[in-house]
Amino acid sequence: MTTLLLVRHGLTALTGPVLAGWTPALSLDDRGRAQARAVGERLAGLPLAAVVSSPLDRCLQTAEAGAAAHADPVGKIEVDERFGEVRYGDWTGRPLKELAEEPLWRVVQAHPSAARFPGEDGESLAAAQHRAVAAVRDWNARIAAEHGPHAAYLVCSHGDIIKAIVADALGLHLDQFQRIEAAPASLTVIRYTELRPFLVRLNDTGGNVDNLLPPPPDDRGGDSGAPRGGEGDAAVGGGA
C-alpha cells in the first residue's frame, strides 16, 4: 500500500484565462505563493518519503514552498518530466475563450481520448495519461521498495495530468476525465493497494489531514487494503 498525494501548482498570472501549457519561466504570483505555503503547512505533519515535481517552474516553486514548510526535512525535490503538463502544441499560450471556437475544442471536451493537440510538439491526451500513469507506477514501486509498503509521497503536477491519473485510478475511460476537477493548490490523494486504488480525497482545498497517514498493520501483520476512517466500507461491502 503506497499513498500518493497529488498537489496542483498554485496560481500564476495566466492560470484560468490562458492555456499555459509548457510556457517557459511562468512563475507563481503572490496568490500562488501564498497557496503553496498553505499547502506545505497543511501537510507539515505527514511523513513524506519523497517530493516529486513536474519540471515546470510553477510546480517546482509550489513543491519547494511545500517542502520548506514541512516539519521534517524531505530531502531533494525529485524532478520527473512525465508529470509535466500536457504538451498543447500550437494551443500553448492562447486564451481559452479563443480556443473554445476551434473545432478541436469540442473533441477535447466530449471525446478527449481522440484529441491530439496541433503542432509539431502537440501531444495527445491519451499519451499524456499514459506517461503520467506509468510514472505513478514506477514511483509506487520505488517508494515501497525503499521505504516500505505504508509510505506516502507527494507529486506536484498540473490539472489535466492530475485528472488523468484520477480517471485511471477510478477505472474511468479517459473520455470521462473532464468530469473531474483539480483546482490550483488543491490536494488529491490516492492509496494504491494490491487489490485496487482508493481515491481518498479529490480537489481538497482545506481541512484536517491526519487521516491521510498510512494505516497501521492489522493484528496479522498485514493491512486491511482500505483507507482509514471507514472510507473503505462501501468498497468492501456495498459494491459488486
LINNORFEN-V541058 format. One record per pair of residues at least 12 apart in sequence whose ideal C-beta (glycine too) atoms are under 7 Angstrom apart, sorted by the first residue. I is the first residue (numbers start at 1). J is the second residue. If there is no record, write none. Layout:
BEGIN
I/J, I/J
END
This chain:
BEGIN
1/149, 1/150, 1/191, 1/192, 1/193, 1/214, 1/223, 2/140, 2/143, 2/144, 2/149, 2/151, 2/192, 3/152, 3/189, 3/191, 3/212, 3/214, 4/136, 4/153, 4/155, 4/189, 4/190, 4/192, 5/152, 5/154, 5/187, 5/189, 6/155, 6/157, 6/162, 6/165, 6/188, 7/39, 7/62, 7/66, 7/154, 7/156, 7/185, 7/187, 8/157, 8/158, 8/159, 8/162, 8/182, 8/183, 8/184, 8/185, 8/186, 9/58, 9/59, 9/62, 9/156, 9/158, 9/184, 10/28, 10/31, 10/32, 10/33, 10/35, 10/36, 10/62, 10/184, 10/185, 11/28, 11/29, 11/31, 11/32, 11/35, 11/184, 12/26, 12/27, 12/28, 12/29, 12/32, 12/58, 13/29, 14/26, 15/184, 17/95, 17/96, 18/93, 18/94, 18/95, 18/96, 19/88, 19/91, 19/92, 19/94, 19/96, 19/99, 21/85, 21/86, 21/87, 21/88, 21/92, 22/56, 22/85, 22/87, 22/92, 23/92, 23/93, 25/57, 26/57, 26/58, 27/57, 27/58, 27/61, 28/58, 28/61, 28/62, 32/58, 32/184, 33/65, 35/184, 35/185, 36/61, 36/62, 36/65, 36/66, 36/185, 37/65, 37/69, 39/66, 39/185, 39/187, 40/65, 40/66, 40/67, 40/68, 40/69, 40/70, 41/69, 42/209, 43/66, 43/70, 43/209, 44/69, 44/70, 44/71, 45/71, 46/152, 46/209, 46/212, 46/213, 47/72, 47/152, 48/70, 48/74, 48/152, 48/153, 48/154, 49/143, 49/147, 49/151, 49/152, 49/153, 50/78, 50/143, 50/153, 51/63, 51/67, 51/74, 51/77, 51/78, 51/154, 52/78, 52/80, 52/83, 52/139, 52/153, 52/154, 52/155, 53/77, 53/79, 53/83, 53/156, 54/83, 54/84, 54/85, 54/156, 54/157, 54/158, 55/79, 55/81, 55/84, 56/84, 56/85, 59/156, 59/157, 60/77, 62/156, 63/77, 63/156, 64/77, 80/135, 82/131, 82/132, 82/134, 82/135, 83/132, 83/135, 83/155, 83/157, 83/161, 85/158, 85/161, 86/123, 86/125, 86/128, 86/160, 86/161, 87/117, 87/121, 87/122, 87/123, 88/117, 88/122, 89/117, 89/118, 89/119, 89/121, 89/122, 90/118, 90/119, 90/122, 91/117, 91/118, 109/178, 111/175, 112/125, 112/174, 112/175, 112/177, 112/178, 113/125, 113/126, 113/173, 113/174, 113/175, 125/174, 126/174, 128/160, 128/161, 128/164, 129/164, 129/168, 129/174, 132/161, 132/164, 132/165, 133/165, 133/168, 136/165, 139/153, 140/192, 150/214, 151/214, 152/214, 159/182, 162/182, 162/188, 163/177, 163/180, 163/182, 164/177, 166/180, 166/188, 166/199, 166/202, 167/180, 169/190, 169/197, 169/199, 170/199, 181/203, 182/203, 183/203, 183/205, 185/205, 186/203, 186/204, 186/205, 187/201, 187/204, 188/201, 188/202, 188/203, 188/204, 189/201, 189/212, 191/227, 193/225, 195/225, 198/226, 198/227, 198/232, 198/235, 200/212, 200/227, 200/231, 211/228, 211/229, 215/228
END
